[in-house]
C-alpha cells in the first residue's frame, strides 16, 4: 500500500502563485482591450481611420461657399490623385456642374452636415439630396461628415440607420505639416481644411502630396481606403 504525504505549505504556495498569475493575465487583457480601437460597425460610430498596414491614406476636403474647388481639383488632377469631397448643401445647390466634373475625374462625393441639423431627427431633405447626388454623380450618396468635432451619439445613430457612414478624421491639416511626416500613418483619414486664401490652400495641399510621395504613400478616396480594411473608431 502506497502512502502519499501532502505538503500543505508547498501546495498553498503553488496555489498562490497560480492565482497571482491568473489575476495578472486577466488585468492585462482588460487593459489591452480598453486600448484597442473598436470596429466601426456599431450604430452611432464615427470612422476615424482604417485598419491596415499598407501605406495608404484617404485625402478628404470640406467644401463650403468660400472654397476654391477648381484650384484643388486642378492640383489633384496634375498629380493623378483622387480624393473625397464633403460638400456643404448650400455650395452643392449652386455648383451642380462642378459636382459632375469632380465625379467624372474619379473623386468621391459626400455631404457636410451641421451637427445641430441631425441632432434629433433625420433631415427631411436628405432623401431628396440622395436622389440629386445620384443624378449628378451617377453613384449613391453614402458618406457624411458632421461639423461638430465630437457629435452627439444620436446624430450618427440616425444617419447609420438610414444607410450612411459617418466619417471623422485621423488628423486635421490646416497648417503646414512641416518636414516631419510622423502624422502620415497607414490607414489615416487626412482632413484638409481649405483656407480663406486659395494660394495658402494650394501650398498646404502641395506639402501633403509631397510628404506622401516621399514616404511612398498612396492617397485615395475614402471608399478606396476602406477596401484595405475595416473602418475603426478610437
Secondary structure, DSSP 8 states (H G I E B T S, - for coil): -------HHHHHHHHHHHHHHHHHHHHHHHHHHHHS-EETTSTT--B-EE---SSEEEEEEEE-TT--HHHHHHHHHHTT---EEEEEHHHHHH-HHHHHHHHHTT-EEEEEE-HHHHSSS--TTHHHHHHHHHHHHSS---EEEESSTT--HHHHHHHHHTT-EEB--SEEE-S---S--TT--TTEEEEE---SSHHHHHHHHHHHHHHHHHTT-EEE-HHHHHTTS-EEE-
